[in-house]
Amino acid sequence: MLAPQSRFYESHGLRLHYADWGNHGAPVAILVHGGRDHCRSWDAIARSLRPHFHVLAPDLRGHGDSDWTKGGSYALTEYVYDLAQLIRSIAAPQVTLIGHSMGGMVSLIFSGSFPELVSKLVVLDGVTMLPDAPKAPTHERISKWVSQLDRLHDCTPRRYATLEDAAAQMVLHNKRLARDLALHLATHGSRRNEDGTYSWKFDPYQRASAPHRLWPDDHVALWSRITSPTLLLNAGESFLAGARAAGLERYFPQARIETIAGAGHWLQHDKPEEVLSEILRFLGLAEG
């Protein structure tokens, strides 16, 4: 079975990893994972897109086999910077972006900031900042952030006796997740400790909400600058149900907005065939 090559690049003084699925010379597609996930979460979609694209799947800073930041700073704009550095490092004139959850937000921000660099955009359950979301007072945001960092400082990473135990924990969080896929995700998403147990690769500090984050008006302004054809693929049973009710068509008049029925937030894992079919149709590719 086709497996990607591991490659690295530098951004912001960090050594960042990405999976390179080959097919050099073809148009570039970059698959951007969500929070507490990793690049090998995209394997099924990456294999299907490889005949048509040079597929790259980065591990965002603080995730997978990429470096953690010093000081635990993980604003969306920092992920955007890393994405910009990756695109520069491969000298791609344009890319197709496919992002899930937080990776969808990163892709939306990048596409609105650098519309000339994005040929097509696919966002999987990734509109996590609603246009009418309230903005808390500055002192409350800073106080919350300090409290989050204090709690994270005292946290001890959870340890699992086996990879199967780690996979079982993933299934507890997503009842739809097939056990073989859970084991695949745990295998690539955890590292072995000195005592033989396993812990997740992601930096716990990426859970903290930066007080200097972008806010609804910033996102709406960026969305209005997106010029590429866009597919917003929502999950019918996601905890982000507010996105479906937010009237996103007002902010994305040129986008195709579809919903995958019976899928939770990790729709590419819950309904892989349906998600892949929608992506291929949007990209103008025949399935098979």
ABEGO torsion letter per residue (X at the ends): XBBBBBBBBBBGGBBBBBBBAEGBGBBBBBBBBBBGBBAAAAAAAAAAAAAABBBBBBBBBGBEABBBBBGGBBBAAAAAAAAAAAAAAAGBABBBBBBBEAAAAAAAAAAAABAAABABBBBBGABABBAABBBBBAAAAAAAAAAAAAAAAABBBBBBABAAAAAAAAAAABAABBAAAAAAAAAAABBBBAAGBBBBABBAAAABBBAABBBAAAAAAAAAABABBBBBBBBAABAAAAAAAAGAAAABAABBBBBBBGBBABAAAABAAAAAAAAAAAAGBBBX
